[in-house]
Amino acid sequence: MRWKYAHLDPEPKPEPGRSVLQARIDNWWQSFTSRAQDLDDLFSRRSSWDLPGWMHSTLKSIHPALMWEYGRGLRGGHRLVVTPETDRHLRPLVAHILSQAPPLDGWEFYGHRVPEPHDILGPTISARCRGELLLTGAAAEPGALNRVDLTFSRTRKLFGCNQNQAMRQAFVAAGTLLGEQCLDEWIGAIDVGTSFSQPVPLPALADRVDAVVLGIADSLPPQPYFERIESLEWTVLKLKPETTPDYSRRDDLCVAVLTDLELWTAGNRDPGFCSHRFSRHGETFCYVKIDGADGLAGSALQNRGEIDEAICAALIKERLGCIIGGGTGLRYSYVDLAILRPERSIPVIQSVLQQAGVPPRTWIHFFDADLQSEWVRVLAETPEPPWQP
């Protein structure tokens, strides 16, 4: 179900099941409000009751993949984290749920597990890894696809432990010290080693990662794509997709035209893709998917090149983005875009495609992991796409 961009459809219509889901969200917050004092009593050990059972019957009735965690608030009081963990296409749903939270004194609500202070790490390792903390420091360095790679150092005692135990501690330490959002969006490889450059103590890891992230951001082009489109170098890739009756995402792509190989690789191969790892200007990377099973007969624009030029010209005129690539598949044609302010740029793209007379099965999709459910119709009669998370 879509929560972020469904209203940009040409003729927005209520999606089946939305009212039922909204009722469950309303019920969750009503129930939470009524039990806020009971929760405070439970955490203060003044009472005892079945918290997991209550969360299962209320929060998890919204979606079974939602996870939760209570803790001390960052500003005092209590905090509640609601997170889909690896089901990142549910993040727009989580954002909607949290947007409905009532104002409650002493409560903070988050959509990601927050970074914890270093003194929490030892007890966390003990509880989740069933052993004492044996990591001593870590190095953070730029990695592939604009991610940050971590290598943890270990005590001599850990040398006698198996690699799985060491890696388990490393993953838990990274998530605890950096928080879930940083881990999802920025962290690449995580390893445990014995020799590497510039290790820092574990309490300094978050600052070190922040410094590497700033370095990656500083290395990105100083202008958005539409301001440097004339200087972009274009590359052609040939791929060998398998033949199937229909294709999810871009699985039929056989010829790709691109301007940035690392960006293209991340967008097409990295399941945790984030646009802000590749733009310092807030650009969102997305693509148009056009069903070419019956060709473009009857369209005002007879090939993908003409469609590319028309979209690009319209976006650049409004300073909202441009074409950065595209491709031809066994069934679909693709137009890759870097756009600013989706609320304004998506209607511009839709208008061009509507005037071109593209087939009804034409959609706008997003590369970001958090936006995999947020496709947009191009025409009022456009059906749902062939792929859903």
C-alpha positions, 0 to 999 in steps of 0.5 A: 500500500502506498502512503507517500505519493499515491495522491499524485496519481492523475485521479487519486482513488482510495486504495482497497483496504486503506480505511481498514488499515487506518482504523487499526492505526487509530485503534492502536493510538487510542489503546496506547493513550489509554495505557500510557500510565500502565506502561509507566507503571510497568517500566517503573516496576509498580505493576506487571502485565503482558506487554508483548501480547498487547503489542501483538494485538494492537500494533502488529494488527496494522502489519505483522512485520512491524517491530517495536522497542521501548527505552528511555527517552532521549529527553527524559521519560520514555521512548517507543521505536516502531520499525520494519527493520529489513522490510524497508518498503514499509517505512512510509507506513511507519512514517504515517503511523508516527505522524498520527501519534497524539501529544503525550507528555513524557513520550518520544516516538521514533521510526528507527532504533536510535544510537545508544551511549557506549556504556549500553554496549556491554550489556547489549552484547551480553544480552544479544550475543550471550558473552562479554564484549570482546571488541576494542575499537573500529576503523571506518573507511569509504567503501563501494557505492558510497557506503562506509565500511567498518572493521572492528578490532578485537581482544586476544580473548576473541581470537579463540572464538569462532568468526560467527561469534565475532561477526555477531558482536560486530553487527550488534555493536554497529547497530547499537552505536550508530543507530538503525538509520545510519546502519541501513543507509550508510554502512556497507561491509562490516568485518572483524580484523587484526590490522588496519589503519586509523582505528578509533575507540568504540565510543568515538565510532559514531563521530568517525562515521560522521566524518567519513559520511561528510567526506563522501558528501563533499566528494559529490558533484557541487551542482545538481544533474540538470545543471551539468547535463551538457558535461555528462559522459554517456555509457552503454551496457548490454545485459542478458535478461531471462525471458518471462511473461512479465517483469518485475522492476527492471528485470527485462533490461537488455540495453542500458544507457547511463551517465554514472556507473556507480550510481547505476550499479547502486540503483539496480543492484543495491537493495538498500539504495538511498538517493542522498548517498549520490546527491548533495542537493536532495535529488531523488533518483527514479525511473519511468517504466513504459510497456512496449509490448504493443509498441508506441503506435498512436503515440505523439512520440514514436520512440524512447529517445523522443520521450527522453528529450521531451521529459528532460526539456520540461524538467530543466525548464522548471529547474526540477531535474533531468534525464540521467539514463534509460534503457530498453528491455525485452518488454519495457522501455525505461527513462532514468531521472534525477528529480528535485521536489517530487511533489512538483516534478512528478506532475511535470513528468506525468504531463509530458507522458500524457501528451505523448500518448503513452500506453496505460501500463506506464508508471513512475518508480523509485530506486530508494529502498524506502520507496519501493512501494511508492509507484505513481500512475501516469494515466488515470487508467494505469493499473497496478504495476507487475511488481509489489514488495 
